Structures are given as C-alpha cells and as structure tokens.
Amino acid sequence: MNVQFAFSMAQAPLWCAMALGVVIAAVLGLRWSDRKRRARLTALIDASLAPRLLEGYDERVRRPLTWLAILGVLALLLTFAQPRWGRSWVSVARDSRDIMILLDTSESMNAQNPLPTRLERARQKIQSLLDLCPGDRFGLIAFAGEAATEVPLTLDLNYYRAALDSITTDTLSIEGTDITAALREARRVFEEDAKKSGAESRDARVIVVVTDGEQTSGDALAEAAKMRDYATTYVLGIGDPKGATITYPKWMQRYARLSEDQKTHLSRLDEENLKKLATDSGGAYARITPDDSDVKFIREELEQVQSRAVSDKMRYNLVNRYRWPLGAALLCFMAEGFWVALMPWIRSYRLRREGGRNA
C-alpha cells in the first residue's frame, strides 16, 4: 500500500527527530508530574506504608494514565504528519488571479538597449513573473500595429513559456505600436472568459503591459481609463528615456520606400505616458532593472489585488487520512479522563473484595 505524508522523504529524518523530542518531553513531563504527586503523598505518610495505611491503594492503578497520555501524543504527531493512502477523485480549490500580459512586438523592441534586445529582456521579465505567480492564470497578447491573442488565459505555464519563446517582432504583420488595440483585445478576452465562467468581478483581473511606450496610433490613455471597469493595469517599461538607434530591416525599407535618413530611428522609452497609462487604471509603473527588483515590485503590487477562490479540475489523489489518528488521539485523552473518574470505583471494589476475604 502506498502511504505518503505531508513531508517529503528527504525531510523524514527531521520529522522523526522532532517527534522523538516531543515524546521524550511528554514522558519527562509525566514523570515530573508523578514525582510531584508522590511528594505530596510522602508529606503525609511514607510511600512504602501507603498500601497498608490507605485501604484499597494500589500504585499500579495509575499506570494506564501514563500509557494513554503517551499514545495520545503519538496519535497527535501522526495527525500533523497527515498520512495519505487510498486514492479518490477530489476537487482541488485554489486562489487565483487572471493576469493578461500585453507584449510589445514592434520593430523598436529589437533595439539593443538593454542588451541583448528589448524583446529578449521582456521575455526574461515575463518568465520571472511566471515563476513568482505559479497559482495564477496567465494570458498573452502580442501587439504592434495590431493586437492578437497568442495564449488564452491558462494554468498551463509550460505551454505559455513555449508560446512566449516563439514570439518575435515578425509575429504580427502590421508595423507600429498600438497599445489601444492591445487593451481592447484584453477587454474582449476578459468579457468572453466572464461569459464562460460567470465571474463578473474585476477584482481578480490584472493587465501587465510590457512595452517601450512608443505609441504610434490610438489613444491608449482614454482606453486605459475605460479599463478600470475590467481590470487593474500595470506597466513595465523596457528601454531607456535617452533612447537607442534602431535600423529598420531591408524588407521594410523597400516596402515603405524610406529615404536614407528615415532608415534609422531613435527609439526612446516614453515614461511619462506609460506612468499615466498605469495610474489612470489604478495600477503602477516600473522601469526595467538589471536584476528582478522591477518584477518583484510588480509582484508586490499584485498582492494588493484581491484573488478569488476557484475550483480546479477533479484530480485522482491520495486521500488525506488525518482524521483517523486525530480520532485515536481524542479517544486516548477521553479514556484517560474516564480512567481517572473510574479510579475511586476501582478502589471501592478492591475494598469490598478484601473485606470479603477477611470475613
């Protein structure tokens, strides 16, 4: 029979050592209590004379109390270990938020500021956020001159990571940076999900916009104000306000018939508008950092967003049998109290039996 506990096998020696320490402490406590009782008895009469002076007295009558107490402590320790055996279908409940990532895939995300490119650093930051929020549902919308849902809201983070790695600046055909279209696409996804799940509240919904902020079309600030009714928006700025020079690829130069001075572009991080975009929807803004302090800041902000309890799919898991040792512990402690109440009756019975023998 397969039996598992709340702790892993690697932690088993530590748990056993702790359990042994608790049992030893319980035994020492019981012995100390027994010595105190004997001391009170000795203050009246010598313990060796007690059986002859106190009719019906027998020290052995108290021994079951010690064993019941020790067995009760052992059963409690087993309860905390949460033994599991036997499998059954169970519904696993969890707390979750819906986090929609809006990833900028415009040509400016190829700028090597920061290195290796803005898009690659954006992927790394999103990966870090996935690691910090394992229980939340994530979705992914790529946007440039248009917006498209690449990954619907899902708990399958392995699939999410694979889709994220496949996104490039060529994923979408229309060039530009239309944050407004991305916000509208996020609203559409949330509305469709609400129809399926019945969850209408915005409290557990979050949008994280990852962009260098060079808005080329649409009114993102106006759209962000509308999004307050659907989700809280956070923004992670990728790049540098001083800017970085990017060169458009040759196919784009030929397609747009750019002149020589139009073939390059100074791409700057538009922090002013990005901060407004976040604050207008009740969120916060963070600029990319070499370490993960920016992602941790976003994660701390997400903690302020109320999560909702949801039920995951039914799973065929080992059944937690903690109720069995807990019931055994309660029986032991109840039996201990019952035995204390029974001791006067036992003494009376011994007196009657000894009186009958003497007669």
Secondary structure by P-SEA (a helix, b strand, c coil): ccccccccccaaaaaaaaaaaaaaaaaaaaaaaaaaaaaaaaaccccccccccccccccccaaaaaaaaaaaaaaaaaaaaccccbbbbbbbbbbbbbbbbbbbbccccccccccccaaaaaaaaaaaaaaacccbbbbbbbbccccccccccccaaaaaaaaaaaccccccccccccaaaaaaaaaaaaaaaaaaccccccccbbbbbbcccccccccaaaaaaaacccbbbbbbbcccccbbbbbccaaaaaaacccccccccccccaaaaaaaaaaaaccccccccccaaaaaaaaaaaaacbbbbbbcccccccccaaaaaaaaaaaaaaaaaaaaaaaaaaaaaaaaaaaaaac
